[in-house]
Amino acid sequence: MIISPTASPGAPDPKPTEGALARAVSAVPPPGLVLFSIVSIQLGAAVAVNLFPVLGPVGTAFLRVAFSAVLLIAAARHTIAWSARSHAGSLLLYGAILGVMNLSFYGAISRIPLGIAVAIEFVGPLGLAVATSRRGRDFAWIALAAVGIVLLTPEIGGSRDPLGVALAGAAGLCWAGFIVMSRRIGRALPGSSGLAIGMAVAALVVLPVEVVVGGLGSLDPGLLVAALAVAILSTALPLSLEFEALKRLTARTYAILVTLEPAVAAMVGAILLGQAMGPQGLLAVACVTAAALGVTLSDRRASGDPPPLT
């Protein structure tokens, strides 16, 4: 069967005003949405790295969340209502998590390679997967994913910048918080309105840091276009896809699916940033891919749902 966008208890029905694109997204099985999101995020990160020499990681992070907020609010404008004020506390927390996650991650990839930063960041969703798992077979898949992550993180604690490692870890904790809060906000508010409001809050969180650090004094039209591309690839598109997916996935299943994130980051780093991946990296890719596929198939068999039709 095709998974319905109302499969999660309490999830609001998508509004007709969200348009054909929203309906098309809601028809895609949640694992597909997550996979598209993973690839998009890493492509955006590769573009962002090239902006750091001019804008710095804080300036790039601010433009990313600011542009994303504008895009998401424009897309969700018909579903944003004054009733969202009743969830102000959750929205403020959600926005703060998004803002700190962006600042921490960009600070990390300005100091350590993309693949390693993402592998360290993954400690957040992996920890969430362990904390929410109830079946022995899931721990076997988690262990296999952990092997892949270890293989992707050589030299941590050695020659790698310790601040970069710490920032990647902080981004991972925020990532776990994002998973939990996205499910809560997604079920409480219609469409993507919660995500849009949260991103606007994130821009306000990052703005004071940008004012103190600076980095936007050299802006020109070309840089603005590149920053807009980063916002679309790294935030607006993938977070919209993940926001929809998290309405229909358990937090544990999502957390295991994104074990692909370090592998994709390593491949993007090798292809676009010149960070070559040897046999050890290829073995890591095999480990995390097998873990992601294994837990997805295991979860479907346990729930009794047949595979979605295409």
Secondary structure per residue as TSV (DSSP state, phi and psi in degrees):
chain	resnum	aa	ss	phi	psi
A	1	M	-	360.0	157.9
A	2	I	-	-85.7	127.9
A	3	I	-	-67.0	130.0
A	4	S	-	-81.0	145.5
A	5	P	T	-66.2	-10.4
A	6	T	T	-102.4	19.1
A	7	A	-	-64.2	-32.8
A	8	S	S	-79.4	131.9
A	9	P	T	-58.3	130.6
A	10	G	T	85.6	-5.9
A	11	A	-	-70.6	133.4
A	12	P	-	-71.5	149.0
A	13	D	-	-67.9	139.5
A	14	P	-	-64.1	141.3
A	15	K	-	-82.2	144.5
A	16	P	G	-58.4	-29.3
A	17	T	G	-69.8	-11.0
A	18	E	G	-71.9	-16.2
A	19	G	H	88.6	178.8
A	20	A	H	-64.6	-35.9
A	21	L	H	-62.4	-44.0
A	22	A	H	-63.9	-38.7
A	23	R	H	-66.6	-37.9
A	24	A	H	-65.2	-41.3
A	25	V	H	-63.3	-40.8
A	26	S	H	-67.8	-19.0
A	27	A	H	-83.9	-14.9
A	28	V	S	-78.9	134.2
A	29	P	-	-56.8	141.6
A	30	P	H	-52.4	-41.1
A	31	P	H	-59.5	-35.3
A	32	G	H	-65.1	-39.0
A	33	L	H	-62.2	-42.2
A	34	V	H	-65.2	-41.9
A	35	L	H	-64.4	-44.3
A	36	F	H	-59.1	-40.6
A	37	S	H	-61.9	-43.4
A	38	I	H	-59.6	-48.1
A	39	V	H	-63.6	-44.2
A	40	S	H	-61.5	-43.7
A	41	I	H	-60.3	-44.6
A	42	Q	H	-71.6	-34.1
A	43	L	H	-63.5	-41.8
A	44	G	H	-63.9	-37.8
A	45	A	H	-64.2	-38.6
A	46	A	H	-63.8	-40.2
A	47	V	H	-64.7	-41.6
A	48	A	H	-61.4	-40.3
A	49	V	H	-55.5	-35.9
A	50	N	T	-74.6	-13.0
A	51	L	T	-90.9	-17.0
A	52	F	H	-57.6	-41.1
A	53	P	H	-58.5	-27.5
A	54	V	H	-101.2	-48.3
A	55	L	H	-93.4	-22.4
A	56	G	H	77.8	161.4
A	57	P	H	-65.0	-35.2
A	58	V	H	-70.2	-45.2
A	59	G	H	-61.2	-41.9
A	60	T	H	-64.6	-41.9
A	61	A	H	-62.8	-42.1
A	62	F	H	-63.0	-46.9
A	63	L	H	-62.9	-36.9
A	64	R	H	-60.0	-52.2
A	65	V	H	-72.8	-33.4
A	66	A	H	-67.0	-49.1
A	67	F	H	-62.0	-40.6
A	68	S	H	-63.2	-40.6
A	69	A	H	-60.4	-44.5
A	70	V	H	-61.8	-46.2
A	71	L	H	-64.1	-43.8
A	72	L	H	-70.7	-38.4
A	73	I	H	-65.2	-40.6
A	74	A	H	-61.6	-40.4
A	75	A	H	-72.0	-32.5
A	76	A	H	-104.6	12.9
A	77	R	T	-59.2	-31.2
A	78	H	T	-76.5	-15.5
A	79	T	T	-106.6	-4.9
A	80	I	-	-81.1	122.1
A	81	A	-	-129.9	159.9
A	82	W	G	-62.7	-21.7
A	83	S	G	-63.1	-17.5
A	84	A	G	-61.7	-18.6
A	85	R	G	-60.6	-26.6
A	86	S	G	-69.2	-12.5
A	87	H	G	-113.3	26.1
A	88	A	H	-57.6	-42.8
A	89	G	H	-61.0	-46.0
A	90	S	H	-65.4	-38.5
A	91	L	H	-67.7	-39.0
A	92	L	H	-64.9	-42.3
A	93	L	H	-63.9	-43.3
A	94	Y	H	-59.9	-46.6
A	95	G	H	-64.9	-38.9
A	96	A	H	-63.3	-40.8
A	97	I	H	-62.2	-44.8
A	98	L	H	-61.9	-43.0
A	99	G	H	-64.6	-47.7
A	100	V	H	-66.4	-36.5
A	101	M	H	-61.4	-43.6
A	102	N	H	-65.7	-45.6
A	103	L	H	-61.8	-44.0
A	104	S	H	-66.6	-44.3
A	105	F	H	-66.3	-44.4
A	106	Y	H	-68.1	-34.5
A	107	G	H	-62.9	-36.5
A	108	A	H	-68.4	-49.0
A	109	I	H	-75.4	-7.3
A	110	S	T	-82.2	-10.4
A	111	R	T	-119.1	-28.5
A	112	I	S	-132.4	159.5
A	113	P	-	-58.7	150.5
A	114	L	H	-56.7	-49.1
A	115	G	H	-60.2	-41.5
A	116	I	H	-69.3	-41.5
A	117	A	H	-60.4	-44.6
A	118	V	H	-67.6	-36.9
A	119	A	H	-62.7	-42.2
A	120	I	H	-67.9	-42.0
A	121	E	H	-58.4	-30.6
A	122	F	T	-67.5	-10.4
A	123	V	H	-57.1	-28.6
A	124	G	H	-65.2	-62.2
A	125	P	H	-64.2	-31.8
A	126	L	H	-65.4	-42.7
A	127	G	H	-62.0	-38.3
A	128	L	H	-64.2	-39.6
A	129	A	H	-61.8	-43.7
A	130	V	H	-64.3	-43.7
A	131	A	H	-66.1	-28.8
A	132	T	H	-103.6	1.3
A	133	S	-	-80.9	147.9
A	134	R	-	-127.9	-4.0
A	135	R	S	-120.4	143.3
A	136	G	H	-60.2	-37.5
A	137	R	H	-64.1	-29.0
A	138	D	H	-65.7	-34.6
A	139	F	H	-68.5	-29.9
A	140	A	H	-65.8	-43.5
A	141	W	H	-66.4	-40.1
A	142	I	H	-62.2	-40.2
A	143	A	H	-62.9	-40.5
A	144	L	H	-64.7	-41.1
A	145	A	H	-61.7	-40.1
A	146	A	H	-63.1	-37.4
A	147	V	H	-59.8	-45.5
A	148	G	H	-60.7	-40.3
A	149	I	H	-64.9	-41.8
A	150	V	H	-61.1	-41.5
A	151	L	H	-65.4	-25.6
A	152	L	T	-87.7	-2.9
A	153	T	-	-123.9	56.5
A	154	P	T	-70.9	150.9
A	155	E	T	74.0	4.9
A	156	I	T	-66.3	133.7
A	157	G	T	87.1	-4.1
A	158	G	T	-109.6	-102.5
A	159	S	T	-84.3	-6.4
A	160	R	S	-77.2	144.5
A	161	D	-	-57.5	117.5
A	162	P	H	-64.0	-33.5
A	163	L	H	-66.7	-39.6
A	164	G	H	-61.4	-41.7
A	165	V	H	-63.4	-44.6
A	166	A	H	-63.9	-40.9
A	167	L	H	-65.4	-38.8
A	168	A	H	-63.6	-39.4
A	169	G	H	-63.8	-40.4
A	170	A	H	-64.1	-39.7
A	171	A	H	-62.3	-35.4
A	172	G	H	-65.0	-41.6
A	173	L	H	-63.0	-40.2
A	174	C	H	-66.0	-35.4
A	175	W	H	-61.8	-43.3
A	176	A	H	-61.7	-42.0
A	177	G	H	-63.8	-37.1
A	178	F	H	-61.8	-41.0
A	179	I	H	-60.2	-49.9
A	180	V	H	-64.8	-46.5
A	181	M	H	-71.3	-31.6
A	182	S	H	-62.8	-41.2
A	183	R	H	-64.5	-42.0
A	184	R	H	-66.1	-49.0
A	185	I	H	-67.4	-40.2
A	186	G	H	-62.7	-31.4
A	187	R	H	-85.6	-18.6
A	188	A	H	-91.2	-30.8
A	189	L	S	-122.1	150.8
A	190	P	S	-74.7	149.3
A	191	G	T	54.1	-137.3
A	192	S	T	-104.8	21.0
A	193	S	H	-63.5	-37.2
A	194	G	H	-64.4	-40.6
A	195	L	H	-64.0	-42.9
A	196	A	H	-62.1	-45.6
A	197	I	H	-65.6	-41.8
A	198	G	H	-60.7	-39.5
A	199	M	H	-68.3	-35.2
A	200	A	H	-63.7	-41.0
A	201	V	H	-62.6	-40.7
A	202	A	H	-60.1	-40.6
A	203	A	H	-61.7	-38.7
A	204	L	H	-69.0	-30.6
A	205	V	H	-70.0	-40.7
A	206	V	H	-78.5	-27.8
A	207	L	H	-54.6	-48.7
A	208	P	H	-61.2	-34.3
A	209	V	H	-65.6	-41.4
A	210	E	H	-64.8	-38.9
A	211	V	H	-61.4	-39.8
A	212	V	H	-73.8	-44.9
A	213	V	H	-82.2	-36.9
A	214	G	-	78.2	-172.8
A	215	G	-	129.1	-9.5
A	216	L	-	-100.4	7.1
A	217	G	T	-69.0	-18.9
A	218	S	T	-103.5	20.6
A	219	L	-	-64.3	141.0
A	220	D	-	-141.9	170.7
A	221	P	H	-55.5	-37.9
A	222	G	H	-64.0	-42.6
A	223	L	H	-66.5	-37.1
A	224	L	H	-64.4	-40.4
A	225	V	H	-64.0	-43.2
A	226	A	H	-63.7	-40.6
A	227	A	H	-65.8	-36.4
A	228	L	H	-64.2	-40.0
A	229	A	H	-61.9	-40.5
A	230	V	H	-61.5	-43.5
A	231	A	H	-61.1	-41.7
A	232	I	I	-69.4	-49.3
A	233	L	I	-71.6	-40.1
A	234	S	I	-92.9	-22.0
A	235	T	I	-130.5	-65.5
A	236	A	I	-57.5	-52.4
A	237	L	H	-70.1	-55.6
A	238	P	H	-66.6	-38.2
A	239	L	H	-67.8	-34.0
A	240	S	H	-63.6	-42.0
A	241	L	H	-66.1	-44.3
A	242	E	H	-68.6	-37.0
A	243	F	H	-59.4	-43.2
A	244	E	H	-67.2	-42.6
A	245	A	H	-63.7	-39.1
A	246	L	H	-69.7	-15.4
A	247	K	T	-72.4	-21.7
A	248	R	T	-120.2	1.5
A	249	L	S	-118.9	150.8
A	250	T	-	-72.8	154.8
A	251	A	H	-59.7	-36.4
A	252	R	H	-66.8	-44.5
A	253	T	H	-63.4	-42.9
A	254	Y	H	-59.4	-45.5
A	255	A	H	-61.1	-34.4
A	256	I	H	-78.9	-36.8
A	257	L	H	-56.6	-39.0
A	258	V	T	-80.8	11.3
A	259	T	T	-62.2	-16.5
A	260	L	H	-70.4	-18.0
A	261	E	H	-58.4	-49.0
A	262	P	H	-62.7	-36.9
A	263	A	H	-65.9	-44.3
A	264	V	H	-65.2	-40.6
A	265	A	H	-61.5	-41.5
A	266	A	H	-63.9	-40.1
A	267	M	H	-69.5	-41.4
A	268	V	H	-64.6	-41.1
A	269	G	H	-60.6	-39.8
A	270	A	H	-68.3	-43.1
A	271	I	H	-78.9	-43.9
A	272	L	H	-100.9	-22.7
A	273	L	S	-117.1	6.4
A	274	G	-	72.1	23.4
A	275	Q	-	-97.4	89.3
A	276	A	-	-62.7	145.6
A	277	M	-	-117.7	119.9
A	278	G	-	-91.1	-164.2
A	279	P	H	-57.1	-36.2
A	280	Q	H	-63.6	-39.9
A	281	G	H	-66.4	-39.2
A	282	L	H	-63.9	-38.9
A	283	L	H	-63.8	-38.7
A	284	A	H	-62.6	-41.8
A	285	V	H	-59.0	-43.8
A	286	A	H	-62.2	-39.9
A	287	C	H	-64.4	-49.6
A	288	V	H	-70.9	-33.3
A	289	T	H	-65.7	-45.7
A	290	A	H	-61.7	-39.9
A	291	A	H	-65.3	-43.8
A	292	A	H	-63.6	-46.3
A	293	L	H	-66.3	-40.0
A	294	G	H	-63.1	-47.1
A	295	V	H	-70.0	-32.7
A	296	T	H	-65.6	-47.7
A	297	L	H	-64.7	-40.6
A	298	S	H	-62.4	-42.6
A	299	D	H	-65.5	-38.4
A	300	R	H	-67.3	-41.8
A	301	R	H	-64.2	-40.0
A	302	A	H	-66.6	-34.1
A	303	S	H	-82.3	-16.0
A	304	G	T	82.6	3.3
A	305	D	-	-80.7	134.4
A	306	P	-	-72.9	163.5
A	307	P	-	-62.1	145.8
A	308	P	-	-65.7	143.8
A	309	L	-	-83.6	147.3
A	310	T	-	-112.2	360.0
